[in-house]
Amino acid sequence: MSHVTGIPRRLFFAVVLLLVLAATRGRAASGDSPSGATATCVFTNPAYSGVCTQSTPIAAGSTAAAACESVLACLNNAQCEKTYCNATQVRGGWKLESAK
């Protein structure tokens, strides 16, 4: 049986394959856009001074509007822990003005 530093070759390649798959899935789950496309979203809220312009990745096969809607859902959810709009604590009452 052939060994790579004391580990059977099949086990070694199986572990390498699992690590590559895990890294690939982790990258996709993190919200990175494979195409690098980003949406520019503009939000308003009466409790927030001025407008909030936020950039967010567009998932493959999605649209700028869908990407901005996910940010809007977070801004209007008190349980959302992501930070948008200069890390504002204002949750609720946000409106999407434009998505490009």
N, C-alpha and C positions, 0 to 999 in steps of 0.2 A: 504494500500500500504506500502511495506517495504522500509525503507530509510537507507542510509548510511550517517551519519552526515548531514541530511537534504536534500540529493540529492536522487532522485528516483534510486533504485538499477539498473534498466536497463540502465539509462543514465550513471551511474557510470561505469558499465562494458563496455559500448560502448566506453567511453572515454579511459579507460584502453586499450582496444583492439586497438584503433587507435594509441595510443602512442607506443604500442609494434610493430605494423606494420610500423610506421614511423621510429622507431629505427632500425628495420631490413633492411628496404630499404636504409636508410642512410649508414649503414655499407657496403652494397653491392655496393652502388654508389661510395663510397670512394676509390674503387679499391683494397680493401683487398682481398687477396686470401683465400677462405674458407679452402683450403688444406694446406695453409702456404707455398706453392711452390713459389720459386723465380727464376728469370732468372738472369744470370750474363752476361751483355752485354759489349762488348769492341768496342769503337768507336775511329776513328782517324779523324783529320782535320789538314791541313797544317798550319792553323792559331793558332792551339792549341799546346802547348808544351807537347810532350809525348802522351800517350794514355789515354783515359778516360774509366775507368771501372765503370759501374753503375749496381746496383741491382734493380730489379723491380718485383712486384708481377705478377704471372701468373694467369690470370682469369681461372675459372673452364672451362674445355673443350678447352682451348687454348694451345698454345705452347710457348716455350721460344723465338723462332724467332718472333712470332707475338707480344709478349710483348716488345721485343727489337725494333721492327719496330715502335711501338707507341712512344717510347722514341726518336728514330731517326727522326720521323716526327716532333716532338717538337723542337729538336735541329736545324732542317732545316727550321723552321718557325719563322720569326721575331716577329710574334704576340703572340707566346706561352710565357706564364708567369711562367711556372714551372721552377724549378732550377735543373740543372743537371751538372755534370762535374765541381764540385767545384764552382758552381754558375757562370759559364762562361757567358760572354756577346756575345760570338761568336755564330752567327746564320747563317747557310748556309754552305755548303761544307762538311758536316759530312758524314762519311761512316761507316757502320756497318761491323766490322771485324769478330766478332764471337758472337754467342748467345748460351749459355749453360744453 
